[in-house]
């Protein structure tokens, strides 16, 4: 496909469960050919180190600072990403020479948009040296320099996908339910609006890990055995975040897990699944028009209880909810694909963010490009 670049996207999200690796061929504009995907999980010991790094990051006042364990964790994280790229290529019978560029998100350990501060661990130059490939990294910072919230960045890719999908129901809203959930609204005319919509998997994960010693509620099995604690749900959904007219980007710590005695294990998981679904619908009320279709991606789409709540709440507003796979997409791969897409846009100097997505003053590009300085 002439004019297309072959890119790998790397994503390690707020759930901190592993590295998503996706292949994309794109011109960074409207042409997109989706490729292979691989998820590479973190072991429990490294997930614990990442959580410790988040604690150390609380003292950061400049995004270049690496106090405490941050420098060591960043080095290991980067090397794990390099290993994930090699594993991905071998798994799918590809070679390094087939790849034009890598889009590297890194691991967000601090996000304070109101202070113009965001920190993603990940050494772009080291990754470029280890893979012998150009690496685009640090894609959020320039948006914040120009008055944006630094997130979400995926909407540019959602808009490209919408142009390539045969969706009769518009406006369409892409919903990514990761640790934090976010929405991308694509109008009939192709205009986009996007923002974080509230807690996704984070509260559920923290709850079941604290009470059951497991990292997440697989398929919503624990939640399926519980009942909604109305007072607890109301406490979350009455947050000023949902009522305020100004949409803002969220940090993992903006919504904290309930106190240990707030509910039994299953009731807590059930309540937090409902909160995640209701937060999406409440936040969608700030969109220019009510969506007719919600396309759901991210790990939260696998929580059957959460999805059933979302379907029910959307139906009350005459809207339909489908999983990404029902629209011919891969709900696990979409964020990693987006980082591949954004890397190509960055290399071409095209905007990554827009006033309607991050609140930036004007459309701006971003990202730093690291070229390999030594052979793999």
N, C-alpha and C positions, 0 to 999 in steps of 0.2 A: 504494500500500500504506500504509494509515493507520498512524500512529505510527512510521513508519520515517524515518530521516535518511539523506540521500545524502552519502556521505563519499568523499574521495579519500585513499588511503594512499600514502606515499612512503617507499621503502626504499633505502638505499645500504649494502650489507653488507660483511662483512670481506674479500670478494674484491676490492672496490674497482673493479669493472668498469663501474659505471654506476648509473643511477637507475631503479628499478622504480616504475611508477605504476599504481594499480589503483582501480577504482570499486566501491563497495559500498553497497547499501541495507540498513540494519539497525536494529533497536531496541536494539542493544548487548547483547542477551540471546540468545534462542534463534532469532530470526527473521533470516535472512540471505538476501539476493538478490545473487548475484555479478554483476558487470558487466564492463566493458571493461578491457583491460590494454595497457600499452605499456612497452617497455624502451628507455631512452635511454642509449646507451653513453658512457663517458668517452673522450676522446682520450688518447693515450699521454702527452702532456705533462702533463695534469692528474693522471693516475694517478701520475706521478712526483712531483708536488707533494704528493699525499696521502701517499705513502710518506715524503717528507721531513717532513711534519707529524707522522707517527707517531714519528719520531725526536725531534722537538722536544718532543713530549708526554711523553717519559720523565722530564722534569724537573718535571712538574706535581705539586703537592701539594694543590691546591684546584681543584675542577672548574670554577671560574670563571676561572682563570688562562689566559692565551693568550700564552705566550712564543714567541720566534722567529717563524716564519712562520704560526703558528696563526690569528692574527686575520685576516690577508689571505686565507688559504685558506678560513676560515669564511665570509667575505663572498662569495668567489667561489662556494663550494659552495652557499650559500643562493640566490644569483642563478641558478645553474644549475638548482636545484630549481624556482624560479619559472618559468623558461623551459620546463622539462619539463612543468609543469602546463598552461601555455598550449598547448604542442605537443600534449599529450594531448587536451585539449578540442577543439582544431581538428581533429585527426586523426579523432575520433569524432563530430564534428558536435554537440558539446555547448557550453554557455555557462557562464560563471562563476556566473550567477544560479541555475543548477540545483544548485549545490553548497552544502551546509550547513556543512561543516567539513572541514579537512584534518588528517590525522595525519602528523606529520613526525618520522621517526626520526633523521635526521642521519647523520653518519659517526663511528663509534666509533674514536677514536685511542688510547684508554687505558682498560683495564678491570682494576682491581685490587680484586676484591670483598672479599678478606681485610682490605683497608685501608679499606673503605667508600668507594672512589673509582672513579668512572666518568666518562668525558668523551666526549660526543658533540658534534662540531662541527655547528653549525647555529643560525642566529639566527632564532628563532621570530617575533619582532616584525617583523624585516625581511621575512620571507616573508609574513606577514599583510599588511603594507603593500604589497608588490609584487603580491599576488594579490587584495587587497581581500576576503579571506576569513578567518574565524576559524581559527586554527592551534593545535592541541594538540601540545606538544613536551615534551622533557625528561621522558619517562615512566618512566625507570628510577630516578631519584634517590630518590623517596619510599620505594620498596621498600627501598633500602639504609639509609635513615634508620631504618627499622623492623626492621633486622637481616637483611634479605634479601640475596641475591647480585646482585640487579639484572638477572638473566637466568635462564632465558628468559622472555619476555613473550608469545610467540605461543600458548602452551597454552590460554589462555582462548578463543581463536578456534578452535583445534583441537577443543575440547570442543563448541563450538556446531556445527561442521561435522559431528562424529560423530553428533549428534542429528538431523541432516538427511540423513544417508547411509543407504542401505539395505545395511548391511554385516552379513552373517550371521555373520562370523567375529569373535568377541570373546574376550579383550580385543584391542583394536586399538592399534597403536603408529604414530603419525605420525613420520616421520623427515625432518628437514630437513638436507640436505647442502649447506651453504654453505661459507664459509671454515672455520668451525667447524661441526660437526654437533651437532644436539640431538634429543632424543626427547620425545614427549608420549604418555603411556600413558593410555588411556581404558578403564575397567573395564566390566564388564557393567552395573553400576549407574550408570555415568556419572561415577565419581570419577576425578580426574586426578592424575598424577604426571609430573614433567618435570624434565629436567636436560640439560646439555651432555654429549655422549657422546664427544667427542674430536676430533682433526683431521679436517677434511673435505677441501675442495679446496686449502686454504692450502699445505700442504707440496708437493703436486703442482705447483701454479702456480709456487711459488718455485723448484722444481727445474728445470722446463722453461724458465722464463725465464732462469735462470742458465746453463743448459747449451745452450739452443737459441735464446735470444733471442725467444721467443714467450710471450704472457701466460698461456696455458693449454693443456692437452692435449685438443684438440677430439675429442669422442666416445671418448677413450681410445685414439686411433690410435697414439700413441707407446708407451703401455703394452702394447698388443697385440703388440708386437714384442719384448718383453722377458721376463725370467724373474724370479721372486721371489728376492731375496737374503735367505735365511732369517735370518742373523745380524742384519741390519739391521732386518727386521720384528720380530724378537724384542726388539731393543733398545727399540723404541717401545712394543710391547705389554706389556712388563714394567714400564712406568712405574707408580709408586705411585698415579697418578691412577685407574687401573682397579681396583686392588686395595683401595683404601681404602673404608671403609663410608660415609664422608661424601661426598656428591655436591657438586661445586662448579662454579661458572661459570668458563669459560676465557677467556683473552685470546689474541689471535693469536700472541703471543710465547711462550706457555707450551710449545708444541712447536716446536722449531727445525728448519730443513731439514738434511739430512745434509751432512757435509763433502763438498767437491767431488770427492774421490777415493773416495767410498764405493761408487760403482757407475758403470757406463756409463749414458748417457742413458736408453735404453729400460728397462734393468733397474731404474734408480732410479724411473722413473715407474710401472713395474709393481709394484714393492714398495710404494710409497706408496699406490697404489690399493687394494692388499690391506689395508694398515694401516687405511685409512679404513673399509673394510667390516668388518674384524674388530673395530675399535674400537666400532662400533655394537652388534655382538652381545655383546662383552664387557661393555659398559656396561648392556645390557638385562638382564643377570643380576641387577642390583640392583633391578629392578622387583618389585612385589608378586607377580605371576604372569607366567609366560612368555607373551608375545604370540602369538596365532595368526595375525595378519596385520600386515604392515608396509606402510604407505602412504608412498611416498618422494616428496619434493618437493625443490626447490632444484636448482642447477646440476649437482650431482654425479650426479643421476639420468640425465644424458645421457652419462656416462662408462660405456661398455658394459662395460669390464673391471671396474670397480668394482661395477657392478650385478650382473654374473655372479658375482662373488665373494660378494656379499651374498645372492643367491638360493641359492647352494650352501650357505653357512654356515647360513642360516635353515632350509633343508630338513633339515639334520642334526638340527634341533630341532623338526621337524614343524610348521614355520611357513611361511607363504606371503608372498612379496614382490610388490607391484604398484607401478607408477608412479602418481602422482597422477591422471594422465589416465585410467587404467583404472578409477578410482573416480569419474569424472565431475568432476574438479577440474582446476585449472591449476597445475602444479608450479612454474612461473615466477612466478605472480602471488600465491601464497599468503601470503608474508611481507608484501608491500605491502597485500594485503587485510586482513591482521591489524592493520596499523597504522591502517587506516580504522576497523575494528571497535573497536579500543582507544580511538580518539579519541572515538567516540560513548559508550563506557562511561565514559570520563573526564569528559565533559561532564555525565553523569548521576550522577557520584559513585559508580559501581559499582566493585567491586574489579578490579584488573588482575592482581594476583599473589596467590598463596596459599601456605600453609606447604608444600604438596606440590609446588610448582613452583620457588620460589626459596629456600625455607627461611625466609621472612619469618615473624615471630612470630604474625601474624594476617592475614586477608585485608585488603588495603589498596588503595585507589585511588591515582591518581598523575597526573602530567602538569600542565603549566602551559598556560593558555589565553591566547593573544595575539590581541587584536582589532585590526583595521586602524585606523590612526590617520590615514590619508590615502588618497585615491582612487588607484586603479590608474593 
